Amino acid sequence: MRGALLAAIACAAVLPAAAQPPSGAELFARPDKGHCLACHQVPAGAGPSNRSDLGPRLEGARMRALGREALRRILFDPTAANPDTVMPPYGRHRILDSAEIDRIVEYLYALP
């Protein structure tokens, strides 16, 4: 029993720590994921500053007024509400998985 315990401890010590999934803010800025900052601005101090103006400025009060479920729907497939949008359907095209969409929604919901 003691040998098995020591072996388990030794294995745990050598295994790399599990990587944390990227935060909503990181996904928002990553070119291979959301890359939302290519089109949207956020309030000062809430993310990278940029001069993008293709999409609307993302303010916390507006995000909270929309609600989490509406934000999820928009990120999953914005063409469902607006067929003429240039925003990619991140969920429908599997650019973001469900958990990543949830993290971005939480980031947007928490914006100042």
C-alpha positions in Angstrom: 0.0 0.0 0.0 2.8 2.4 1.0 4.6 1.6 -2.3 1.6 2.4 -4.4 1.1 5.7 -2.5 4.7 6.7 -3.1 4.4 5.8 -6.8 1.3 7.9 -7.1 3.0 10.9 -5.4 6.1 10.5 -7.7 3.9 10.4 -10.8 2.0 13.4 -9.7 5.2 15.3 -9.1 6.4 14.6 -12.7 3.2 15.3 -14.5 2.8 18.8 -15.8 0.2 20.9 -14.1 -3.0 21.1 -16.0 -3.1 24.2 -18.1 -5.8 26.7 -17.3 -8.3 27.3 -20.1 -8.0 30.8 -21.7 -10.1 33.4 -20.0 -12.9 35.2 -21.8 -10.7 38.3 -22.2 -7.9 36.2 -23.7 -10.4 34.5 -26.1 -11.7 38.0 -27.0 -8.3 39.0 -28.2 -6.9 35.8 -29.7 -6.7 35.8 -33.5 -7.4 32.0 -33.7 -10.5 32.3 -31.6 -12.8 35.2 -31.1 -10.5 38.0 -32.2 -13.4 40.3 -31.3 -11.1 43.3 -30.9 -10.6 43.3 -34.7 -14.1 44.9 -34.9 -15.1 45.9 -31.4 -13.8 48.3 -28.7 -14.2 47.8 -24.9 -14.0 50.4 -22.1 -10.5 51.6 -21.2 -8.8 49.2 -18.9 -11.1 46.3 -19.7 -9.0 44.9 -22.6 -6.6 45.9 -25.3 -7.1 49.4 -26.6 -7.7 49.7 -30.3 -9.4 51.9 -32.9 -11.7 49.3 -34.3 -15.2 50.5 -35.2 -16.7 48.0 -37.6 -18.8 46.5 -34.8 -20.5 48.4 -31.9 -18.5 49.4 -28.8 -19.1 46.8 -26.1 -20.1 48.6 -22.9 -21.0 46.6 -19.8 -24.4 48.2 -19.3 -25.5 47.3 -22.8 -24.2 43.8 -22.4 -26.1 43.3 -19.2 -29.2 44.8 -20.8 -29.0 42.2 -23.5 -28.6 39.4 -21.0 -26.4 36.3 -21.0 -28.7 34.1 -23.2 -28.9 36.8 -25.9 -25.1 37.2 -25.9 -24.7 33.4 -26.2 -27.1 33.4 -29.2 -25.3 36.3 -30.8 -21.9 34.6 -30.4 -23.1 31.2 -31.5 -24.8 32.5 -34.7 -25.4 36.2 -35.2 -26.8 35.5 -38.7 -30.0 34.0 -37.0 -31.0 37.6 -35.9 -29.3 39.5 -38.7 -28.6 37.6 -42.0 -26.6 40.6 -43.3 -24.1 40.8 -40.4 -20.4 40.4 -41.1 -19.8 38.9 -37.6 -18.8 35.2 -37.9 -21.0 32.5 -36.5 -18.4 31.4 -33.9 -20.4 28.5 -32.5 -22.1 27.3 -35.6 -18.7 27.3 -37.4 -17.0 25.7 -34.4 -14.5 28.5 -34.0 -15.5 28.6 -30.3 -16.8 25.7 -28.3 -19.7 26.1 -25.8 -17.4 26.6 -22.8 -15.4 29.3 -24.7 -18.6 31.1 -25.7 -19.6 31.0 -22.0 -16.3 32.5 -20.9 -16.6 35.3 -23.5 -20.2 36.0 -22.4 -19.0 36.3 -18.8 -16.3 38.7 -19.8 -18.7 40.8 -21.8 -21.2 40.7 -18.9 -18.6 42.0 -16.5 -17.4 44.9 -18.6 -17.6 48.3 -16.9 
